[in-house]
Amino acid sequence: MDDFARGADLYIREAQYTEEEYPTKKGWGHSTWKDAVNSAHAAQAKRLVLYHHDPMHDDNFIDQVVASSRAYIDQQGMAVACAAAADLQQFWI
């Protein structure tokens, strides 16, 4: 985890693949939603936004990734809010 992210109000992290997809994509320079969640938690970030979604994933798939991320966050007792980035989305903090 990079120190520059420590205590971030908003942590935007690449999370292109699921854990199931990753083994066949390893070495492509991308990560999983679980990597992103764990990284945000380690950084003690308040909010996590997942981005760089696989173009083969539709909106329903991305919604499921967010649901899985939130369930994992709850199961692990983490204190980070999670959402997916969308085209033309803007953030104000």
C-alpha positions in Angstrom: 0.0 0.0 0.0 1.3 3.4 -0.9 1.7 5.9 2.0 0.2 8.7 -0.1 -3.2 7.0 0.2 -3.2 6.8 4.0 -6.3 8.4 5.5 -7.7 9.4 2.2 -11.3 10.7 2.1 -11.6 9.2 -1.4 -9.5 6.4 -2.8 -10.0 5.6 -6.4 -8.5 2.2 -7.3 -8.3 0.1 -10.5 -10.2 -3.2 -10.0 -10.9 -4.7 -13.4 -11.4 -8.4 -12.4 -13.0 -10.7 -10.0 -11.1 -13.3 -8.1 -12.4 -16.0 -10.4 -11.2 -14.1 -13.6 -7.8 -13.0 -12.3 -5.8 -16.3 -12.7 -6.2 -16.2 -16.5 -5.4 -12.4 -16.5 -2.4 -12.4 -14.1 0.5 -10.3 -15.4 -1.8 -8.0 -17.4 -1.3 -5.1 -15.0 -4.7 -5.2 -13.4 -6.1 -6.2 -10.1 -9.3 -7.5 -8.4 -12.0 -5.8 -6.4 -10.8 -7.7 -3.4 -7.2 -6.2 -3.8 -8.8 -2.8 -4.0 -10.9 -3.3 -0.9 -7.9 -4.6 1.1 -5.7 -1.8 -0.1 -8.3 0.9 0.9 -8.7 -0.7 4.3 -5.0 -0.8 4.8 -4.8 2.9 3.9 -7.7 3.6 6.3 -9.5 5.3 3.4 -13.1 6.5 4.1 -14.5 5.8 0.6 -13.4 3.5 -2.2 -14.4 3.9 -5.8 -13.6 1.0 -8.1 -12.7 1.9 -11.7 -11.3 0.5 -15.0 -14.0 -2.0 -15.5 -13.6 -4.8 -18.1 -15.5 -3.7 -21.2 -17.0 -7.2 -21.3 -18.8 -6.5 -18.0 -22.2 -5.0 -18.2 -23.9 -2.8 -15.6 -25.5 -5.7 -13.8 -22.1 -7.4 -13.5 -20.5 -4.2 -12.0 -23.5 -3.9 -9.6 -22.7 -7.5 -8.5 -19.0 -6.6 -8.0 -20.0 -3.7 -5.8 -22.4 -5.9 -3.8 -19.7 -8.5 -3.4 -17.2 -5.8 -2.3 -19.7 -4.4 0.3 -20.5 -7.9 1.6 -16.8 -8.6 2.0 -16.2 -5.2 3.8 -19.1 -6.1 6.2 -17.8 -9.6 6.8 -14.3 -8.4 7.5 -15.6 -5.6 9.8 -13.9 -2.9 7.6 -14.9 0.8 7.8 -14.8 1.8 4.1 -17.7 2.8 1.8 -17.5 1.3 -1.7 -19.0 2.2 -5.0 -18.2 1.8 -8.7 -17.1 4.7 -11.0 -19.3 5.5 -13.9 -18.6 7.4 -17.2 -18.6 11.2 -16.7 -18.9 10.9 -12.9 -17.5 13.7 -10.8 -16.5 13.7 -7.1 -16.4 16.6 -4.7 -14.9 16.1 -1.3 
